[in-house]
Amino acid sequence: MRRALSAVDLMLLGAVLLWALNITVTRYVLTHGFAPLAYSSTRYLAATLLFVGFTWRRERSFRVERADWKLVGIAASLIFANQLSFVYAVDLTNASTVGLLLGTTPIFVGVVATMVGLERPGRGFWVAAAVSFAGVGLIAVSAGSGISGNLVGELLGISTALTWGAYSVAVAPLMRRYSSFRTSALVLACGSVPLALVGIPELVRRGLPPFGWQLSAAVVYAIVGPLFLTNILWFTAIARVGPSRASLFANLEPFFAVLFALLLLAERLSRYEVAGGVAITAGIMLDRFRRPRREAVVVPGD
C-alpha cells in the first residue's frame, strides 16, 4: 500500500512539473521565431490527435448524451479563450510573471462556482480572494518597474487563470457522468478547431522558423508533455486517490513555474512580484485550510 501511494505521488508531481516547465518552454519557443497563434494551434492540434487516439484505444467510444453537448461546447470555448490568453501572455511578459498569476486559478474556480450558483462561500473565502487579488495588484504594479514590464501581458495572464477556472467549473458535470479521458478528449478536439482556424492563416503567412535541435526538442516537449502525458498521469492518479489529494500537488505549480523561468531563462522578479507571489500563495493557503475537502476537478495546465 505504501509503495502504491508513493507511485501515485510521483505521478501527480510529474504532471505538475511538466505543466510548470511548459510556461518556460513556451516563452523560449516564442522568443526563437515561432509566431504565437501558429505555435499554439500547431502544438495543440498535434497533442489533441495523440490524446484522442489514446482515449479511443482505451474506451472505444466518445459517446455522450445529446443534452451534454452544450456543456462540451462551453468547455471547448473556454479552452479556446484560455489558449489565446496563455500564448499571448507568455509572448508579452515574463514566464515567471505568468507562473505567479496562474496561482490565482483556485480562487477563480471558487468565484466562478459562486457566480453560477454551485457554491455559497462564507467570509473566509472572500478574505482569501482579497489577499490573492491584492497579490495580483502588486504584480500589476511591477509593469511600471521596468523588470517584467508589460501590463497587457499581465492582464492576459489573469485571463488565463480566469478562463481555466471557468473551464474547471464547466467540465465538472461532464466528468461526473463520463470518464475524465473521454471528457478531456472531446473538449480538446472541439477546442482545437477554432484554434486551428485562427492559427493556420498566421502559420501560412509567416511560415515556420528555422529548426535547430533545441527548438525541435522544445516543440516536441510542448506537444507530448503538458498536453498528452500530463492528462494520462493526472487522471490516472485522481482515479486512485481523489481530487482533494491531487489539489495539494496542484498548488505547487506556480512555485515550480517561477523556479524554471529563473533558472532556465535567467529571468528576474521585481520586489513587487515577490510580494505579490507571497500574497497569492497566502490566499490559496487560507482557502485551502478553510475548506480542505474542496473537490478540485482539474489542475491549471496549458
C-alpha positions as CSV (number, residue, x, y, z in Angstrom):
1,M,0.0,0.0,0.0
2,R,2.8,2.3,0.9
3,R,4.5,1.7,-2.5
4,A,1.3,2.3,-4.4
5,L,0.8,5.6,-2.7
6,S,4.3,6.7,-3.4
7,A,3.8,5.8,-7.1
8,V,0.7,8.0,-7.2
9,D,2.5,10.9,-5.6
10,L,5.2,10.6,-8.2
11,M,2.6,10.7,-11.0
12,L,1.0,13.8,-9.5
13,L,4.3,15.5,-9.0
14,G,5.4,14.6,-12.5
15,A,2.3,16.1,-14.0
16,V,2.7,19.3,-12.1
17,L,6.4,19.6,-13.1
18,L,5.5,19.0,-16.8
19,W,2.8,21.7,-16.7
20,A,5.1,24.2,-14.8
21,L,8.0,23.7,-17.3
22,N,5.7,24.3,-20.2
23,I,5.5,28.0,-19.4
24,T,9.3,28.4,-19.7
25,V,9.3,26.2,-22.9
26,T,6.6,28.3,-24.5
27,R,8.5,31.5,-23.7
28,Y,11.6,30.0,-25.3
29,V,9.8,28.9,-28.4
30,L,8.1,32.3,-28.9
31,T,11.4,34.2,-28.5
32,H,13.1,32.0,-31.1
33,G,11.0,32.6,-34.1
34,F,7.6,31.0,-33.6
35,A,4.5,33.2,-34.1
36,P,2.1,32.9,-31.1
37,L,-1.0,31.6,-33.0
38,A,1.0,29.4,-35.3
39,Y,2.7,27.8,-32.4
40,S,-0.4,27.4,-30.2
41,S,-2.6,25.9,-33.0
42,T,0.2,23.5,-34.2
43,R,1.1,22.0,-30.9
44,Y,-2.5,21.9,-29.6
45,L,-3.7,20.0,-32.7
46,A,-0.8,17.6,-32.6
47,A,-1.3,16.9,-28.9
48,T,-5.1,16.5,-29.3
49,L,-4.6,13.9,-32.0
50,L,-2.3,11.9,-29.7
51,F,-4.7,12.1,-26.8
52,V,-7.8,11.3,-28.8
53,G,-6.0,8.3,-30.3
54,F,-5.0,7.1,-26.8
55,T,-8.5,7.6,-25.4
56,W,-10.1,5.7,-28.4
57,R,-7.8,2.7,-27.8
58,R,-8.7,2.8,-24.1
59,E,-12.5,3.3,-24.3
60,R,-13.6,2.6,-28.0
61,S,-16.3,5.3,-27.7
62,F,-16.7,9.0,-27.5
63,R,-20.5,8.9,-27.0
64,V,-22.1,11.5,-24.7
65,E,-25.8,12.3,-24.3
66,R,-27.2,15.0,-26.7
67,A,-28.0,17.3,-23.8
68,D,-24.4,17.3,-22.7
69,W,-23.0,18.6,-26.0
70,K,-23.9,22.1,-24.8
71,L,-21.5,21.7,-21.8
72,V,-18.9,20.3,-24.2
73,G,-19.2,23.4,-26.4
74,I,-19.0,25.8,-23.4
75,A,-15.9,24.0,-22.1
76,A,-14.3,23.9,-25.6
77,S,-14.9,27.7,-25.9
78,L,-13.2,28.3,-22.6
79,I,-10.3,26.2,-23.7
80,F,-10.0,28.2,-26.9
81,A,-10.1,31.5,-24.9
82,N,-7.6,30.1,-22.4
83,Q,-5.1,29.1,-25.1
84,L,-5.3,32.5,-26.7
85,S,-4.8,34.2,-23.4
86,F,-1.9,31.9,-22.4
87,V,0.2,32.2,-25.6
88,Y,-0.1,35.9,-25.8
89,A,0.5,36.4,-22.1
90,V,3.8,34.4,-22.4
91,D,4.6,36.3,-25.6
92,L,4.2,39.7,-24.0
93,T,5.6,39.2,-20.5
94,N,8.0,37.0,-18.5
95,A,7.3,33.3,-17.9
96,S,7.9,33.8,-14.2
97,T,5.2,36.5,-14.1
98,V,2.6,34.3,-15.8
99,G,3.5,31.5,-13.4
100,L,2.8,33.7,-10.5
101,L,-0.6,34.8,-11.9
102,L,-1.7,31.2,-12.6
103,G,-1.5,30.7,-8.8
104,T,-4.9,32.5,-8.6
105,T,-6.7,29.7,-10.5
106,P,-8.2,28.0,-7.4
107,I,-9.6,31.4,-6.3
108,F,-11.2,31.9,-9.7
109,V,-12.7,28.4,-9.5
110,G,-14.4,29.5,-6.3
111,V,-15.5,32.8,-7.8
112,V,-17.0,31.3,-10.9
113,A,-18.7,28.5,-9.0
114,T,-20.3,31.1,-6.8
115,M,-21.5,33.2,-9.8
116,V,-23.2,30.2,-11.3
117,G,-24.8,29.1,-8.0
118,L,-22.8,26.0,-7.3
119,E,-21.2,27.3,-4.1
120,R,-22.1,29.7,-1.3
121,P,-18.8,30.6,0.2
122,G,-18.6,32.4,3.5
123,R,-16.5,35.3,4.7
124,G,-13.3,33.2,4.8
125,F,-13.3,32.6,1.1
126,W,-13.7,36.3,0.3
127,V,-10.8,37.1,2.7
128,A,-8.6,34.6,0.9
129,A,-9.8,36.0,-2.5
130,A,-9.0,39.6,-1.4
131,V,-5.5,38.6,-0.3
132,S,-4.8,36.8,-3.6
133,F,-6.1,39.6,-5.7
134,A,-4.0,42.1,-3.7
135,G,-1.1,40.0,-4.8
136,V,-2.3,40.3,-8.4
137,G,-2.3,44.1,-7.9
138,L,1.2,44.1,-6.7
139,I,2.3,42.1,-9.7
140,A,0.5,44.6,-11.9
141,V,2.4,47.4,-10.3
142,S,5.6,45.7,-11.5
143,A,4.6,46.5,-15.1
144,G,5.8,50.0,-14.4
145,S,9.0,48.9,-12.7
146,G,10.9,48.1,-15.9
147,I,11.5,44.5,-15.0
148,S,8.6,42.4,-16.2
149,G,7.2,45.5,-17.9
150,N,4.0,44.7,-19.8
151,L,0.6,45.3,-18.3
152,V,-1.3,43.8,-21.2
153,G,0.7,40.6,-20.8
154,E,-0.1,40.5,-17.1
155,L,-3.8,41.1,-17.8
156,L,-3.7,38.2,-20.2
157,G,-2.1,36.1,-17.5
158,I,-5.0,36.9,-15.3
159,S,-7.4,36.0,-18.1
160,T,-5.5,32.6,-18.4
161,A,-6.2,31.8,-14.8
162,L,-9.8,33.0,-15.0
163,T,-10.7,31.0,-18.2
164,W,-9.1,27.9,-16.7
165,G,-11.1,28.3,-13.5
166,A,-14.3,28.7,-15.5
167,Y,-13.3,25.7,-17.6
168,S,-12.9,23.7,-14.4
169,V,-16.4,24.5,-13.3
170,A,-17.9,23.9,-16.7
171,V,-16.4,20.5,-17.2
172,A,-17.2,19.2,-13.7
173,P,-20.7,17.8,-14.5
174,L,-19.3,16.0,-17.6
175,M,-16.6,14.3,-15.5
176,R,-19.2,13.1,-13.1
177,R,-21.1,11.3,-15.9
178,Y,-18.2,10.2,-18.2
179,S,-14.6,9.3,-17.7
180,S,-12.0,12.0,-17.4
181,F,-10.3,10.7,-20.5
182,R,-13.4,10.8,-22.7
183,T,-14.4,14.2,-21.4
184,S,-10.9,15.7,-21.9
185,A,-10.5,14.2,-25.4
186,L,-13.9,15.6,-26.6
187,V,-13.2,19.1,-25.2
188,L,-9.6,19.2,-26.6
189,A,-10.9,18.1,-30.0
190,C,-13.7,20.7,-30.1
191,G,-11.4,23.4,-28.7
192,S,-8.7,22.7,-31.3
193,V,-11.0,23.5,-34.2
194,P,-11.3,27.3,-33.7
195,L,-7.7,27.4,-32.6
196,A,-6.6,25.9,-35.9
197,L,-8.9,28.3,-37.8
198,V,-7.2,31.4,-36.3
199,G,-3.7,29.8,-36.2
200,I,-3.3,28.3,-39.7
201,P,-3.5,31.7,-41.5
202,E,-0.7,33.0,-39.4
203,L,1.3,29.8,-40.0
204,V,0.8,30.2,-43.8
205,R,1.7,33.9,-43.7
206,R,4.8,33.7,-41.5
207,G,5.9,30.2,-42.0
208,L,7.9,28.1,-39.6
209,P,11.2,29.3,-38.0
210,P,14.5,27.5,-38.6
211,F,14.5,24.4,-36.5
212,G,17.7,23.6,-34.6
213,W,17.8,20.7,-32.2
214,Q,16.9,23.0,-29.2
215,L,13.8,24.4,-30.8
216,S,12.8,21.0,-32.1
217,A,13.1,19.5,-28.6
218,A,11.1,22.3,-27.1
219,V,8.2,21.9,-29.6
220,V,8.2,18.1,-29.1
221,Y,8.1,18.6,-25.4
222,A,5.3,21.1,-25.6
223,I,3.2,18.5,-27.6
224,V,3.9,15.4,-25.7
225,G,4.5,16.6,-22.2
226,P,2.0,19.2,-20.9
227,L,-1.0,18.2,-23.1
228,F,-0.6,14.4,-23.6
229,L,1.4,12.8,-20.8
230,T,0.1,15.1,-18.1
231,N,-3.6,14.2,-18.8
232,I,-2.7,10.5,-18.5
233,L,-0.7,10.9,-15.3
234,W,-3.2,13.3,-13.6
235,F,-6.4,11.4,-14.4
236,T,-4.9,8.1,-13.5
237,A,-3.8,9.4,-10.2
238,I,-7.1,11.1,-9.4
239,A,-8.9,7.9,-10.0
240,R,-6.8,6.3,-7.3
241,V,-6.6,9.0,-4.6
242,G,-9.3,11.5,-5.5
243,P,-9.1,15.2,-6.5
244,S,-8.7,16.6,-2.9
245,R,-5.3,14.9,-2.5
246,A,-4.3,15.8,-6.1
247,S,-5.1,19.5,-5.5
248,L,-2.3,19.7,-2.9
249,F,0.2,19.0,-5.6
250,A,-1.5,21.4,-8.0
251,N,-0.7,24.3,-5.6
252,L,3.0,23.7,-6.2
253,E,2.7,24.5,-9.9
254,P,3.3,28.3,-9.6
255,F,6.4,27.7,-7.5
256,F,8.0,25.4,-10.0
257,A,6.9,27.6,-12.9
258,V,8.8,30.5,-11.4
259,L,11.8,28.4,-10.5
260,F,12.1,27.0,-14.0
261,A,11.9,30.5,-15.5
262,L,14.5,31.9,-13.2
263,L,16.9,29.0,-13.7
264,L,16.5,28.3,-17.5
265,L,15.6,31.8,-18.8
266,A,17.6,33.9,-16.3
267,E,14.6,36.0,-15.6
268,R,14.3,38.2,-12.5
269,L,11.5,39.1,-10.3
270,S,10.9,42.6,-9.0
271,R,10.2,43.2,-5.3
272,Y,6.5,43.8,-6.2
273,E,6.3,40.4,-7.9
274,V,7.9,38.7,-5.0
275,A,5.4,40.3,-2.6
276,G,2.6,39.6,-5.0
277,G,3.6,35.9,-5.2
278,V,3.7,35.6,-1.4
279,A,0.2,37.2,-1.2
280,I,-1.3,34.9,-3.8
281,T,0.2,31.9,-2.1
282,A,-1.2,33.1,1.3
283,G,-4.6,33.5,-0.2
284,I,-4.6,30.0,-1.7
285,M,-3.5,28.5,1.6
286,L,-6.2,30.4,3.5
287,D,-8.8,29.0,1.1
288,R,-7.3,25.5,1.4
289,F,-7.3,25.5,5.2
290,R,-10.8,26.9,5.2
291,R,-12.2,24.1,3.1
292,P,-9.7,21.2,2.9
293,R,-12.2,18.9,1.2
294,R,-12.9,21.0,-1.9
295,E,-13.2,18.7,-4.9
296,A,-10.8,20.2,-7.5
297,V,-11.6,18.8,-10.9
298,V,-8.5,19.8,-12.9
299,V,-5.2,21.4,-12.3
300,P,-4.2,24.6,-14.2
301,G,-2.3,23.5,-17.2
302,D,-1.6,24.7,-20.7
